[in-house]
Amino acid sequence: MAAAITLAADAPTLSSANTGFMLICSALVMLMTPGLAFFYGGMVRVKSTLNMLMMSFISLGIITILWVLYGFSLAFGTDHGSLIGWNSDWVGLSNIGLTELWDGYTIPIFVFMVFQLMFAIITPALISGALADRVKFSAWALFIALWATVVYFPVAHWVWGAGGWAFDLGVIDFAGGTAVHINAGAAALGVILVIGKRVGFKKDPMRPHSLPLVMLGAGLLWFGWFGFNAGSWLGNDDGVGALMFVNTQVATAAAMLAWLAYEKIRHGAFTTLGAASGAVAGLVAITPSGGAVSPLGAIAVGAIAGVLCAMAVGLKYRFNYDDSLDVVGVHLVGGVIGSLLIGFFATGKGQSTATGVFYGDHSFDQLWKQCAGVFAVLAYSLIASAILAFLLDKTIGMRVSEDDEVAGIDQAEHAETAYDFSGAGGGAARTAVPAGAGGTASKKVDA
């Protein structure tokens, strides 16, 4: 009886502080998807702006419904074969008590569910940047529904679900280096290898139409990423979340500076696009590693990612694959770098006692575990995504017509344009008036 009393006393109880913190973090992660939409939207040509925005926003609708219906159950339900989860009580979220706690934590299941929902939303949205200018919106919507079901939900279970093979192996992924960034980056590569290149790739200029929008999007991503990363510890009781918050800032700053330095040396200029891209590369790389490394380690992770991702974005020209907005170069490469560097820089004083090659007994044990997680997720997502894209392309078709792509996907798919200059003032307009036999005269009217 005494033992039962002790166990009851030691059981977690609902913490209003941690619950409130996690709801705020969930809102921050939600903001990242509109931030991503602006980031991508500014990077495309003006005729594709709305389509790029919509490819992110539609994920907010589709993935939310799928997550409620069955996605949460597949990702975090009772393990089956270390590959997938399932809990029928979570289907439709119909049998979850308001104060029922997430196992081992002080927050309600509903709070954990909605926090993870925001991760599930942004991951397929990340893929969209590689496919800019050329994908039917209806095909994209169907693709992300299928991709989330076949790829994201199972991979999330592998990495974060109790009983998932990567989780049990000891693969460290604090907030999504494998499940989010490698997953999305590999998927992007798989799809673009199937659907092919944009019309005019490597021939026509395809410069960003609005760098201010890019910087706005990058700023929103940086801001929201604190919730994405620090919130992934699911509370503030031991300081690990605070370490992750600090490392997020440190690595992002280092990556931005490293990207700009490489850019200046290689191309002779410090560009705003480089600053924004470097910041995102740092955010990606510290996502899996920030709970395991020290702030000095975070500087190393960010600097390495900044340089290598800057180098990687040019590979599409060498290998002739059209990754429109460098999803492969930043998210796939950055995710791989951040995940593997855990095997070198893990101190054993953060989220776990696991140490990297440079600490503890200098063992390669954690590095091999990281390699297993990285390359399994990369291979599965690449192959499964390519198969899904191939099936959709052969049935409903993935691409718009060449004429619609050249004229502009915004008008073809959404019957709108991002900017309407027809009513813009700035001078005198002229309207034609009858002028007799001499021809047509005009008179000034106020614009």
N, C-alpha and C positions, 0 to 999 in steps of 0.2 A: 504493500500500500504506500509506504514511504517512497519507494522508487517511482510509483505512478505520480505521486505528488511532485516529485522533483522534475520528472519529465514534463509535466504540465506547466510547471513554473518556467522551464527553460525553453518552451515552445515559443516561436516568434509571435509577436502580437502586432496588430496594425499600427504603423507609425504614420501619423498625419504629416510629419515633416517630410519623410521619404516619399509618401504618396504625392504630396503637393509638388515636391521637386521633380518627380518623374512625370507628372502631368505637364509641367512647364517644359521639360526636356522633350516630351512628345510633340508639343506645339512647335518647338524649335526645329525638330526634324521635319515636321510637316512643311515648315517654311522653306526648307531646302529645295523642295520640288519646284515651287514657283521661282526660287532663286536659280535653279538649274535651267528653267525655261528661259529666263532672261539671259543667262550666260550663253546658252546655245543660240537663242534668238538673235543676239547681237552679232554672233560669229558668222551667220549665213548671209547670203545676198538678200537684198530687200524683198525680192519676189518670193522668198521662202520663209519669211519671218513668222507669220501667223501659224503656218504648218508646224514649225519648230516649237512654238509655244504650246500648241495643241497636243503635240506628241507627248509632252510632259504632263499637261493638265488632264488628259484622258486617263492617265494611270491613276490619278486620284480617285476617279470614279470606278473604274473596272476592278482594280486590285482591292479597294475597300470592300466591295460586295463579295468578291471571291474569298477574301480573308475571313469575313464573318460567316459565310456559308460553310467553308471547309478548309480554308488555307491554314488557319491557326491550328486546327486539329491535326492536319498533316505535318506541320512543322514542329509542333511542340507537344503533341499527344503522346500516349504510351508507345514506347518504342516497339517496332516490329522488324526483326532481323538487322538491326543497326542501320537501316536504310530509310525508314519512313515512320512517322508517328500516326496515331489515330486515337481519338477519344470521342465517342458518339455523343457524350454529354456536352461537348463544345460545339457541335454542329449548329450553326445559327445562334450560338452563344445563349442557348435557351435554358441551360441548366447550370448556370454559374451564379453563386450567391454574391450579393453586393459586397460583403466583407470577407469573402473566401480568399485566402491569401495564396499567392504564388509560392510554391513549395520551397521552404527554406528562407523565405524573404519576408519583409514587413510591409509589402505593398499588395493590394488586391490583384487577383487574376485579371480583372478588367483593365487595370493600369498597365500591367505587363503586356497584355494583348494589344492595347492601342499603341504602345511604344513600338512594339515589333511590327505593327501594321505600317507605321511610317517608313520603316526600313524596306518592307516589302513593296511599298509604293515607289520609292525613288530608284530602286535597283533596275527595273525594266526601263524606267525613264532615262537612265544613264545610257542605255544602248542606243537611244534614238539619235544621238549626236553623230554616230557613224553613218547613219542612213539618210542624212539630210538631202533634200531636193528631189527625191525620186521614188518614194514609197507611197502607195495608196493608203489613205487614212483608215479605210475600213479594214484593209489587210493588216495594218499595224495594230489596230485595236484587237483583232482576233489573235494576232501573233502574241501580244503580251499576255492575253488571257491563257493561251496554251502554254507559253513559256513559264509563266508563274507556276502553273500546275505541275508541269513536267520537270522543270529545272529548279526554280527558286525554292519552292516549298520543301522538296527533298534535300537540297543542299543545306538549307537552313537547319534542317533536322540533323544532318551529319555533323555540322559544326557546333551548334548550340543546344540541340535537343538532348535530354538525358537518355543515354543509350546509343546515341549516334556514334558511328565508328570513329570519326575524327575527334569528337568530344572525348570518347573513352581512350583513344590513343594518346591524348595529351597535346593535340595541336592547339597552339595559342592563337586565338583570333579575338581580340578584345571587342571590336565593334564592326568587323565586316571586311577585312582585307581579302579573305577568300570568298565568303558568302555573298558579299556585295560587289566589290570592285573587280576581283579576278573573274568572278561569275559573269558580271556584265560585260567586261572587256573581252573575254573569250567568246561570249555570245555575239557581240558586235562583229568580231572577226569572222565567226562562222556564217553570219548572215550576209556580210558584204562579199564574201567569197562566192556565195550563191547568186546574189542579185546583180553583181557587177558594178561597174564604175558609172559615175555621172557623165552625162554628155559634156564633152569638152574638158574632161579631167587631164591635167598636165598641159593643156593648150590654152584654155580661157582663164582670165584672172577670176579668182573666186575669193576675193578679200572680204573680211567682215564689214558689214554695212554700218554698224554702230558700236564702236568701242566703248562709249559711255554705258550702253546696255550691258556689255560684257563685264565691265568693272562693277556695275551694280549687282549683277548676278553673282560675281565672285565674292563680293562683300557679304551678300545674303548667305551664300554657302559657308563662308568662313564663320559668320555669326551663328548660323544654325548648327554647324558642326560641333560646337561645344556641347550642345544637347545630345547630338549623335554619339559623341565619344564619351564624355563624362557620365552621361546617363546610363551607359551600358553596364555600369557596375551595380545599378539598381538600388542605389542608396549612398549615404554619406557617413557611414558608421566607422570606417577604418582608414580614411585618407587616400585610398587608391583612386577614387573618383577625382579627388583634387590633383593627384599626380597626373592623371590623364588629361585634365583640363590644362595644366601647365605645359605638359609636353605637346599638346595640340597647338598651342600658340607658338612654342619654341620651334618645333619642326616646320611649321608653315612659314615662319619668318625666314628660317635658314634655307628652305627650298626656294622661296621667291628670290632671295639674294643670289643663290647659286645659279638659278636659271638665268637671271639677268647678267651675271658675270660671264657665263658661257655664251650667252647671246651676243654680248659686247665683243668678246674675243673672236667668236666665230663669224658674226655678221656685221659688227661695227656699230650697233645701236642698242639702247635699252628701250624695249617696246612695252607699251601698256598691255598688249596681248600676252607678252612674255611674263609680265608681272602677275597677271591673273592666272595664267596657266601654271606658273611655278608655284603659286599659293595652293592651287588645287592639287598639284602633284604632292606637295608636302602633306596636305590634309589626308590624301589617300594613303600615303606611306605610313603615317603615324597611326592610322585607324587600327590596324591589327596589333601594333607594337607598343603603343603609348603606355599601357599598364605594366609593361615588363621592363622598360628601359629607364635610365636616369635622364634628367634634363640634358646632360652632356651627350648621352646616347641619342637623345631626340635631335640634337643639332646635327649629329653625324647622319642619322636616318634621313633628315630633311635635306641636307646638303647633297648626299648621294643621290637621293631621288630627284632633286632638282636638276642635276647635271644629266643623269641617265635618261630621264623622261624627255628632257630637251633634245637629247640626241635621238631618242626613239621616234619622235614625231616625224622625222625625215625618212624613216624606213619605208613608208608607204610609197614614196617615189622610187626608191631603189627596187622594191619588190612588187611594185605595180598593183597594190590594192588600195581602193579608194575609201579610206577612213576619214570621212568628211571633216569632222571636228576633233580628231585625235583622241577618240575614246580608247583605242588600243594603246597608243603611245603614252597616255596619262594614267588611265584607270587599270588596264591590264598590267602594264609594266610597273606602275607605281604600287599596285597591290602585291605583285610578286616581290618587289624589292623590300617593301615594308614587312611582309610576312617572313621572308628568308632572313632578314637582318636580325630578327628575334633570336635566331640561332647563334648569332655572334654577340649581340649586345644585351641580352637579358641578364639582369643583375641578380635575380633571385630574391630581391627585396621589395618587389611590387605586388602584382596580382598573384604570384605563386613563387615557390622556391626554385623553380626551374632556372638554370643558368645557361648562358651561351658560351661559345668558345673562348671569349675574352674574360670570362669570370669563373669563379668557383674552381672546379677541378679541370677546367678547359676541355670539357667533354663535347663531342659532336652529337650527343644523343638528341638534344632539342632541335638541332639543325635538320637531322634526318626526319624527325616528326613533321617539321615545317615543310620539308620537301614533299613528303607524302600528301599532306593536305593541299598544298599549292597545285601540284601537278595532277592530282585526281580531280579536283574541281575544274581546273583549266580544261582537261581533256573531255570530261563529261559535258560541260557547258558548250564547248566548241562543237562537239559532234552532235549533241541533241539539238542545239540551236540551228545548225546547218540543215539537219533533217527536217525540222519544223518549217524553216524557210523554203526548202525545196518542195515540200508537200503543198504549201500554200501557193507558191509560185506556179506549180503545175495544175492547180485547181482554180482558184479565184484570181491568181496573178498578184504578184507583190508590187510591181512597178507601174507608175503612171505611163502614159504614152510619151514618146519622145517629143511630140509637139507640145504637150502639156508641161513637160519638164522645162523645155526651152522658154515657153511663154511665161511660166511661173506657176508653181504648185499651189500657191495661196488661192489664186483665182480659180484654178481647176478643181481643187478639192474643197474649198471653203467659201467660194463666191465672195471673197472679201480681199482687201489689200490692207497692209499694215498702216500705211500713211495715205491720207487723202489731202492732196494739195489743191483741189479744185476750188475750195472756198478761201484759200489763203490770200491775205491782203499784202500790201507792200508797195502799192503804186497805183497808177491810174489804169483802169481797164478800158478797152475800146469796144464799142458795139457798132455794128454796121447800120447805116441809115440810108434811105434812098438819096441818090445824088444826081438824078437826071441823066441826060445822055452821056455825060462825061465819064460815067462809071460809078463806082461805089466810094462814098466818103465815109468818114467815121467821126464820132464825137466822143469826148472824154466823159466817163461817168465814174463816180466814186466806187472803188473796189470794196 
